[in-house]
Amino acid sequence: MAQGGCEAQVVHGYWCDYPVKLRKAIETPFGSKVTVLRVCVDIQYSVVGREIALRCVQLSERGSGNLGGMFVNVAAKHTGEAWAETEICPEQDLIEAVERDLASPNCRLRRMMLAEWRGPLEGRNALDLGGARDPSPRPECLTALTKARESQCDVTFMYTKPGGIPEIRQVSVRGVWRGILHALDRKDGKLKDFRLDRITDVRQV
């Protein structure tokens, strides 16, 4: 990676057009085995003339709120699953994904870095996760589930079954995908899916 001598600048929360291919398959929080991922990265760089020198590329600490407001920074290319990671591959793999973007014709990232972009950061590179926003739970529900995911703690919530009968559930949050909470049910130790629009009164244990 090139090192620039000028003042560093940063692009936060950029979803690379080009995916990262992992050296070996990993298991997602939802149980799939995947090797090809879209990545959301923070890029530290400098500009000399019109030359861009990458200094550091890492998985975004902010991620994207496109998944119903949840924090995500990686997404499986072929399954659409998205979740948050602190480390998923060597930095060089992230650098190569960014470099491939920069080498593509009419690259939006390059225009942003050269201060020639006047639109919002999120655009065609934003994750397209289909029904991620539907159904839409209340903000306080998502906030509580996000905190539980990040701190790896349990939560309890009121869950209304399709027949309209509510019941209290205690779970360990594993992730959220397309309006579904994936969690370990503490009652029987099984991984289960819960519709977000049926969850209310979320509390951390």
Backbone as a ProteinNet text record, in pm:
[ID]
protein_1_A
[PRIMARY]
MAQGGCEAQVVHGYWCDYPVKLRKAIETPFGSKVTVLRVCVDIQYSVVGREIALRCVQLSERGSGNLGGMFVNVAAKHTGEAWAETEICPEQDLIEAVERDLASPNCRLRRMMLAEWRGPLEGRNALDLGGARDPSPRPECLTALTKARESQCDVTFMYTKPGGIPEIRQVSVRGVWRGILHALDRKDGKLKDFRLDRITDVRQV
[TERTIARY]
84.6	0	88.2	54.3	132.7	114.9	220.3	215	233.8	138.1	148.1	210.3	273.2	335.8	248.2	129.9	40.6	-54.3	-130.7	-225.8	-328.3	-356.7	-448.8	-592.8	-672.3	-815.3	-884.7	-1014	-1084.8	-1220.2	-1250.9	-1386.1	-1443.4	-1557.3	-1620.1	-1735.7	-1750	-1867.9	-1887.6	-1779.6	-1790	-1808.4	-1917	-1941.3	-1871.3	-1771.5	-1695.4	-1782.9	-1767.3	-1836.9	-1784.9	-1653.1	-1591.8	-1590.6	-1631.1	-1634.9	-1497.7	-1489.6	-1369.9	-1395.6	-1301.9	-1313	-1222.3	-1283.4	-1207.3	-1127.6	-1017.1	-932	-997.8	-1087	-1164.8	-1302.7	-1398.4	-1536.6	-1551.4	-1641	-1676.2	-1826.4	-1867.3	-2009.2	-2068	-2177	-2243.3	-2321.7	-2365.9	-2448.1	-2579.2	-2612.5	-2738.3	-2718.1	-2593.1	-2565.7	-2520.3	-2511.8	-2465.8	-2313	-2260.5	-2117.4	-2092	-2007.9	-1985.2	-1835.8	-1800.1	-1661.3	-1651.8	-1762.4	-1758.7	-1842.5	-1778.8	-1844	-1833.9	-1941	-1933.5	-1882.9	-1800.9	-1744.9	-1768.1	-1795.5	-1810.4	-1684.8	-1610.6	-1479	-1463.3	-1370.6	-1321.5	-1185.1	-1165	-1043.3	-967.4	-845.3	-757.4	-662.8	-653.9	-575.6	-520.9	-432.9	-385	-383	-383.8	-385.4	-266.6	-188.7	-75.9	-103.6	-132.5	-177.5	-313.3	-319.6	-441.6	-417.2	-305.1	-274.1	-323	-392.8	-446.5	-355.7	-311.2	-227.1	-306.3	-334.7	-406.5	-312.5	-358.6	-278.2	-328.4	-459.5	-516.2	-658.1	-692.6	-828.6	-870.8	-983	-1031.6	-1183	-1238.5	-1383.5	-1438.8	-1545.7	-1600.1	-1644.9	-1608.9	-1652.7	-1795.7	-1842.7	-1979.5	-2073.8	-2020.8	-2102.6	-2212.1	-2319.8	-2431.2	-2558.4	-2651.9	-2780.1	-2886.3	-2846.7	-2945.5	-3025.8	-2978.7	-3049.8	-3140.9	-3249.8	-3344.9	-3284.6	-3176.5	-3111.8	-3004.3	-2985.7	-2885.1	-2746.3	-2644.1	-2505.2	-2457.7	-2421.2	-2364.9	-2245.7	-2144.4	-2031.3	-1981.7	-2046.5	-2017.4	-2149.4	-2151	-2271.2	-2231	-2293.5	-2265.8	-2322.9	-2238.8	-2278.7	-2393.5	-2393	-2490.1	-2614	-2609.4	-2726.2	-2797.2	-2728.8	-2790.9	-2782.3	-2725.1	-2711.8	-2612.5	-2640.5	-2551.5	-2539.9	-2421.4	-2398.3	-2273.6	-2235.4	-2119.2	-2002	-1882.2	-1758.8	-1653.7	-1558.9	-1444.4	-1326.5	-1319.1	-1212.2	-1262.2	-1241.2	-1292.5	-1186.8	-1081.3	-976.4	-855.1	-740	-623	-651.5	-586.5	-608.8	-580	-482.7	-447.6	-565.5	-652.6	-770.7	-866.2	-879.7	-964.2	-903	-771.5	-700.3	-722.6	-713.4	-730.7	-871.3	-971.7	-1108.9	-1123.7	-1064.1	-1069.6	-992.1	-874.8	-794	-866.8	-941	-1018.1	-1128.3	-1191.3	-1291.7	-1228.4	-1113.4	-1047.2	-1002.6	-975.3	-929.1	-1044	-1167.4	-1281.7	-1317.7	-1374.5	-1411.1	-1517.6	-1508.3	-1605.8	-1628.5	-1520.7	-1530.3	-1581.7	-1691.9	-1750.2	-1658.7	-1592.2	-1501.5	-1387.9	-1331.4	-1222	-1268.8	-1388.8	-1439.4	-1460.6	-1506	-1522	-1387.3	-1287.5	-1155.5	-1090	-1119.6	-1061.6	-1151.3	-1252.2	-1343.8	-1418.5	-1448.5	-1524.8	-1666.8	-1698.6	-1830.8	-1913.9	-2035	-2119.5	-2247	-2260.5	-2379	-2352.4	-2452.3	-2434.1	-2344.5	-2284.2	-2194.7	-2269.6	-2389.6	-2465	-2536.9	-2523	-2587.6	-2596.4	-2540.4	-2552.2	-2470.6	-2376.6	-2298.1	-2366.2	-2476.5	-2547	-2600.4	-2605.8	-2653.5	-2797	-2824.8	-2960.9	-3000	-3071.3	-3104.9	-3253.1	-3314.4	-3452.3	-3544.9	-3605.3	-3704.7	-3646.4	-3525.6	-3461	-3539	-3608.1	-3681.1	-3825.2	-3870	-4008.6	-4013.2	-4078.6	-4150.8	-4058.2	-4110.7	-4029.4	-4063.3	-3975.1	-3999.9	-3977.1	-4021.9	-4002.1	-3853.9	-3806.8	-3664.3	-3607.7	-3685.3	-3632.7	-3608.1	-3685.7	-3666.3	-3532.8	-3506	-3380.2	-3261.1	-3273.7	-3163.3	-3125.2	-3224.7	-3198.4	-3135.7	-3184.7	-3129.9	-2988	-2960.4	-2825.8	-2727.1	-2764.4	-2677.1	-2652.9	-2756.7	-2742.3	-2646.3	-2655	-2566.6	-2421.5	-2399.2	-2262.8	-2200.6	-2282.4	-2228.7	-2244.4	-2303.8	-2322	-2396.5	-2502.8	-2580.8	-2719.8	-2793.9	-2927.7	-3030.8	-3144.2	-3255.2	-3383.6	-3481.6	-3616.2	-3707.4	-3812.2	-3907.6	-4042.7	-4144.7	-4278.1	-4291.9	-4329.3	-4341	-4484	-4545.7	-4683.1	-4683	-4735.2	-4741.6	-4846.7	-4842	-4939.5	-5084.3	-5113.5	-5249.7	-5290.6	-5197.5	-5228.4	-5200.6	-5138.5	-5110.2	-4969	-4952.4	-4819.1	-4755.2	-4623.2	-4551.2	-4414.9	-4358.6	-4227.6	-4120.3	-4019.9	-3909.2	-3777.8	-3683.8	-3549.2	-3453.3	-3370.1	-3283.2	-3145.7	-3051	-2919.9	-2917.8	-2905.4	-2914.5	-2793.8	-2820.3	-2714.3	-2706.1	-2818.1	-2815.8	-2956.1	-2964.2	-3091.9	-3076.9	-3177.4	-3170.2	-3310.1	-3333.3	-3460	-3580.8	-3577.6	-3690.7	-3704.4	-3599.4	-3602.3	-3489.9	-3522.5	-3422.3	-3381.5	-3251.6	-3197.5	-3134.7	-3182.3	-3138	-3145.1	-3065.1	-3066.2	-3170.6	-3271.3	-3376.6	-3321.6	-3318.2	-3259.7	-3344.7	-3469.9	-3558.9	-3522.3	-3495.6	-3464.9	-3329.3	-3252.2	-3118.4	-3115.1	-3226	-3232.2	-3225.7	-3161.8	-3159.2	-3293.4	-3350.7	-3482.6	-3486.8	-3588.4	-3611.3	-3739.4	-3732.5	-3847.6	-3871.3	-3993.3	-4024.6	-4013	-3938.4	-3916	-4044.7	-4140.8	-4263.2	-4353.3	-4317.1	-4394.4	-4325.9	-4210.9	-4134.6	-4163.3	-4194	-4213.5	-4149.3	-4134.8	-4087.9	-3956.2	-3853.9	-3724.2	-3645.3	-3591.2	-3511.5	-3388.5	-3273.7	-3151.1	-3155.5	-3104.1	-3101.4	-2975.3
-118.6	0	123.6	219.3	341	425.4	490	579	721.8	808.5	947.9	1032.6	1143.1	1230.8	1347.4	1358.5	1469.6	1433.7	1532.5	1512.2	1405.2	1317.8	1207.6	1256.7	1196.6	1219.5	1084.7	1087.3	961.9	959.6	845.8	816.7	712.4	743.1	650.5	575.3	448.7	372	352.3	317.7	297.9	149.6	116.1	-21.9	-42.8	-129.1	-154.6	-222	-178.7	-245	-386.8	-401.9	-533	-610.2	-736.2	-815.6	-867.8	-918.2	-984.1	-1134.2	-1209.1	-1355.1	-1409.5	-1470.9	-1522.2	-1645.3	-1666	-1781.2	-1912.8	-1908.1	-2026.2	-1981.9	-2070.6	-2037.9	-2007.3	-1915.1	-1885.7	-1909.9	-1928.2	-1945.7	-1813.2	-1773.2	-1648.7	-1668	-1557.5	-1571.2	-1645.2	-1663	-1727.4	-1872.2	-1921.2	-2061.8	-2096.8	-1998.6	-2026	-2032.6	-2103.6	-2105.4	-2017	-1915.3	-1820.2	-1792.3	-1752.2	-1714.3	-1578.1	-1527.7	-1401.4	-1297.7	-1186.5	-1085.8	-946.9	-870.2	-726	-669.1	-564.9	-507.3	-356.9	-308.2	-165	-121.2	-28	4.8	153.5	181.9	317.1	324.9	427.1	438.4	564.4	547.6	661.5	675.5	797.1	816.9	958.9	983.5	1118.4	1139	1265.1	1299.9	1388.5	1347	1427.1	1456.4	1582.5	1614.6	1549.8	1455.1	1377.7	1229.7	1201.3	1063.1	1033.6	922.4	881	775.8	800.4	704.8	650	521.2	458.7	442.1	478.4	463.1	348.7	336.9	233.3	203.5	74.2	32.8	-69.9	-44.2	-138.3	-146.5	-254.1	-263.8	-142.9	-88.1	34.5	16.1	112.4	111	162.5	230.8	281.8	188.8	125.7	37	113.1	42.8	99.9	73.8	167	148.8	95.6	40.7	-1.1	-122.6	-197.8	-317.3	-282.5	-212	-176.4	-93.2	-19.6	62.3	-10.9	-140.2	-216.7	-188.7	-207.8	-187.7	-308.8	-289.8	-397.5	-343.3	-427.6	-385.1	-495.2	-610.6	-713.7	-773.7	-823.5	-886.2	-997.5	-1112.2	-1225.1	-1193.2	-1199	-1157	-1239.7	-1370.4	-1458.1	-1486.8	-1464.7	-1494.3	-1369	-1252.9	-1129.1	-1109.4	-1205	-1190.4	-1078.4	-1003.9	-894.7	-891.2	-857.2	-853.5	-769.6	-759.1	-678.1	-767.1	-727.4	-797.1	-694.2	-736.5	-650.5	-685.7	-811.6	-854.9	-974	-970.4	-1078	-1134.5	-1055.3	-1097	-1006.9	-1041.5	-953	-817.3	-712.7	-578.8	-572.8	-650.7	-647.2	-682.4	-772.3	-808.4	-690.1	-612.1	-492.9	-387.1	-373.9	-278	-312.2	-439.8	-482.2	-453.6	-469.6	-438.8	-289.9	-205.6	-60.8	-23.1	-82.8	-52.3	-91.7	-202.5	-243.1	-141.6	-90.4	14.7	137.9	179.3	300.2	286.4	164	140.3	130.3	123.3	107.7	241	237	361.1	439.3	571.4	659.8	624.4	596.4	551.8	663.5	637.5	734.5	760	653.8	669.3	763.9	749.4	838.2	983.1	1006.1	1143.5	1200.5	1115.3	1161.8	1199.7	1114.1	1138.3	1263.4	1293.6	1412.2	1534.3	1521.3	1632.4	1678.4	1583.6	1615.2	1559.8	1497.7	1437.5	1530	1560.2	1654.2	1588.4	1457.7	1387.9	1323.9	1258.2	1190.3	1069.2	1027	910.8	786.1	766.6	646.8	666.5	572.2	578.5	438.7	418.7	287.2	182.1	223.2	125.7	83.3	147.6	108.4	-32.8	-106.7	-244.5	-251.7	-343.4	-372.2	-502.7	-492.6	-611.8	-646	-608.9	-648	-593.1	-680.1	-638.9	-606.5	-557	-532.8	-434	-338.1	-238.7	-281.1	-389.2	-431.4	-573.5	-601.4	-506.2	-416.1	-303.1	-204.6	-201.4	-251.2	-243.4	-101.8	-74.9	57.4	80.8	206.5	237.1	185.3	193.8	148.9	-1.7	-74.8	-219.5	-248.2	-179.8	-200.9	-157.2	-47.2	0.8	-103	-160.6	-260.7	-385.5	-428.4	-548.7	-524.7	-402.7	-368.2	-374.5	-315.8	-317.2	-459.8	-542.5	-681.5	-756	-729.5	-795.4	-755.7	-625.8	-575.8	-622.6	-632	-670.4	-819	-891.2	-1035.9	-1073.9	-999.2	-1029.6	-1079.1	-1125.4	-1176.4	-1064	-1084.9	-992.2	-1070.6	-1003.7	-1059	-965.9	-1020.6	-937.7	-1008.1	-929.1	-982.9	-1017.1	-1140.8	-1184.4	-1230.8	-1171.7	-1206.6	-1307.2	-1424.2	-1528.6	-1494.1	-1562	-1533.3	-1540.4	-1626.2	-1636.8	-1523.8	-1431.8	-1317.4	-1338.4	-1452.4	-1480.9	-1433.3	-1333.9	-1284.5	-1373.7	-1382	-1457.9	-1395	-1413.3	-1358.3	-1455.9	-1403.5	-1486.8	-1429.8	-1516.2	-1474.4	-1538.2	-1456.1	-1506.1	-1441.2	-1503.4	-1443.9	-1403.9	-1274	-1222.3	-1266.1	-1316	-1356	-1263.9	-1207.4	-1117.3	-1085.8	-997.7	-958.9	-962.1	-1016.3	-1027.4	-1019	-919	-903.9	-911.8	-832.2	-824	-939.6	-1021.8	-1139.1	-1130.8	-1152.9	-1165.1	-1311.7	-1338.6	-1474	-1481.4	-1574	-1575.6	-1715.9	-1735.1	-1860.2	-1848.5	-1934.4	-1934.5	-1997.4	-1919	-1969.3	-2079.1	-2089.8	-2189.3	-2331.4	-2350.7	-2486.3	-2497.8	-2385.8	-2390.5	-2403.2	-2371.6	-2384.8	-2248.4	-2244.7	-2123.2	-2106.7	-1986.4	-1962	-1825.9	-1808.7	-1681.6	-1617.6	-1484.8	-1411.4	-1290.2	-1267.7	-1150.4	-1024.1	-925.5	-803.3	-726.6	-732	-654.7	-717.3	-836.3	-900.1	-887.7	-815.7	-800.6	-664.6	-663.8	-539.9	-553.4	-440.1	-435.8	-512.5	-474	-540.6	-490.4	-582.4	-545.4	-633.8	-572.4	-651	-721.7	-842.8	-923.5	-891.9
0	0	0	-84.5	-94.3	29.8	71.1	187.4	139.5	172	131.1	238.8	198.3	294.6	333	269.3	297.6	411.5	451.9	559.8	522.7	615.9	588.9	587.2	499.7	492.6	509.6	539.2	566.7	497.7	438.8	391.7	486.4	547.1	641.4	575.4	610.8	573.3	425.4	352.8	207.9	175.9	105.4	60.7	-73	-74.4	-196.9	-302	-426.7	-537.1	-554.1	-543.2	-562.6	-431	-434.6	-311.8	-272.4	-150.7	-99.8	-101.3	-156.8	-155.2	-45.7	55.3	168.7	130.3	201.4	172.8	211.7	309.5	346.4	392.5	382.9	415.7	564.5	594.4	733	750.4	874.6	902.7	946.8	884.3	920.8	1050.8	1113.1	1233.5	1208.2	1079.9	1044.5	1001.3	1008.7	982.7	843.1	752.3	616.4	610.6	512	485.2	363.3	379.6	270.6	252.6	132.2	102.9	34.6	-21.9	-95.4	-21.7	17.6	100.2	40.1	51.5	34.9	165.9	160.9	282.8	287.2	407.7	433.6	508.9	452.8	507.8	537.7	629.3	652.4	584.9	503.7	423.4	462.1	507.3	533.9	415	361.6	238.7	234.6	139.3	112.7	-37.7	-78.6	-220.8	-252.4	-351	-400	-546.3	-577.7	-712.7	-733.6	-826.7	-846.7	-818.6	-750.1	-715.1	-573.7	-558.9	-429.3	-367.3	-245.1	-172.2	-53.8	-57.5	53.5	172	289.7	410.9	498.2	509.5	595.8	548.5	542.5	509.8	613.9	680	781.2	774.6	830.5	836.8	910.9	858.9	915.5	1059.9	1142.4	1282	1294.7	1192.2	1193.7	1117.8	1014.5	934.1	862.2	835.8	763.7	841.1	833.8	900.2	808	692.2	594.3	637.8	733.1	776.8	894	861.4	965.5	1076.3	1047.5	1147.9	1225.9	1201.5	1273.3	1216.8	1299.2	1259.5	1180	1054.8	973.7	895.1	874.4	790.3	696.9	697.1	597.8	551.1	427.9	373.6	278.8	294.2	205.2	67.6	-34.8	-169	-224.2	-199.5	-264.5	-180.7	-48.6	34.8	83.8	79.1	126.6	276.1	350.2	494.4	527	630.5	670.3	821.6	868.7	1013.2	1039.4	1166.5	1204.8	1242.7	1200.5	1235.1	1274	1357.5	1388.4	1298.3	1254.6	1164.2	1084.9	953.4	869.6	774.8	750	656.7	676.3	617.6	626.6	563.2	614.8	560.4	411.3	364.3	223.4	133.9	179.9	101	89.9	197.8	193.9	102.5	111.1	24.8	-121.9	-155	-294.6	-344.5	-258.3	-298.1	-328	-243.6	-265.9	-392	-411.8	-530.3	-659	-655	-772.6	-801.1	-695.3	-714	-778.3	-723.9	-773.6	-918.7	-961.2	-1098.7	-1198.3	-1149.7	-1240.1	-1305.3	-1425.9	-1497.2	-1420.1	-1424	-1359.1	-1212.9	-1142.2	-1003	-912.1	-844.7	-752.1	-633.6	-585.1	-471.6	-506.1	-624.9	-666.1	-668.6	-719.9	-726.8	-587.4	-493.1	-355.3	-296	-318.1	-260.4	-317.6	-444.1	-507.6	-491.5	-402	-373.3	-497.9	-586.9	-707.3	-698.3	-585.7	-566.8	-480.7	-526.7	-452.8	-399.4	-423.4	-375.1	-241.2	-182.8	-54.3	-68.9	42	39.4	-1	54.3	21.5	-110.8	-199.8	-329.1	-385.1	-502.4	-563.8	-490.1	-404.2	-328.1	-199.3	-165.6	-44.6	-60.7	48.3	43.3	-3.9	-94.5	-134.8	-68.4	43.4	120.7	111.2	-0.5	-22.9	82.8	161.3	259.8	394.9	398.9	528.3	614	550.9	628.6	657.6	598.6	616.7	667.8	777.5	860.5	941.4	986.9	1057.8	1205.9	1290.8	1434.2	1483.7	1605.4	1662.9	1691.4	1683.3	1703.3	1834.1	1943.1	2071.3	2072	1994.4	1982.3	1915.5	1804.7	1732.6	1815	1887	1970.6	2074.8	2140.2	2243.2	2183.3	2067.5	2003.8	1954.2	1905.9	1860.6	1976.5	2089.2	2206.8	2254	2248.1	2290.1	2198.6	2069	1971.3	1995.5	2022.4	2038.7	2170.2	2275.7	2406.3	2434.7	2338.5	2349.8	2478.8	2509.3	2628.1	2587.9	2685.9	2660.7	2670.9	2605.7	2617	2639.8	2698.5	2705	2626.6	2568.2	2496.3	2491.8	2460.3	2441.1	2292.8	2265.1	2125.4	2099.8	1999.1	1964.1	1850	1875.5	1774.2	1667.8	1552	1445.6	1492.7	1589.8	1639.5	1732.4	1761.9	1846.4	1993.1	2028.7	2169.3	2203.8	2294.7	2331.8	2437.6	2432.9	2534.5	2555.7	2673.7	2705	2659.7	2586.6	2540	2590.9	2628.3	2665.7	2568.1	2501.4	2394.7	2401.1	2330.7	2305	2158	2131.4	1995.7	1913	1792.5	1700.1	1579.2	1537.4	1423.1	1375	1276.1	1216.7	1065.9	997.7	852.5	795.3	707.9	638.1	731	834.5	924.4	1021.3	1032.2	1119.1	1221.8	1348.8	1454.2	1464.1	1452.2	1465.9	1604	1687.7	1826.8	1885.9	1990.7	2065.3	2176.4	2171.5	2273.2	2400.2	2508.5	2633.2	2697.5	2658.4	2717	2676.8	2546.2	2498.8	2430.7	2426.1	2367.7	2217	2149	2003.4	1936.1	1817.1	1738.1	1668.8	1681	1623.7	1555.7	1470.6	1403.3	1456.1	1481.4	1531	1441.2	1399.7	1318.4	1403.1	1351.8	1428.4	1456.2	1363.5	1384.2	1490.2	1540.2	1646.1	1782.7	1786.3	1910.7	1974.4	2103.2	2177.5	2316.3	2382.9	2522.1	2540.1	2464.5	2470.3	2591.5	2669.7	2786.9	2793.4	2824.9	2843.9	2977.8	2979.9	3102.5	3180.6
[MASK]
+++++++++++++++++++++++++++++++++++++++++++++++++++++++++++++++++++++++++++++++++++++++++++++++++++++++++++++++++++++++++++++++++++++++++++++++++++++++++++++++++++++++++++++++++++++++++++++++++++++++++++++

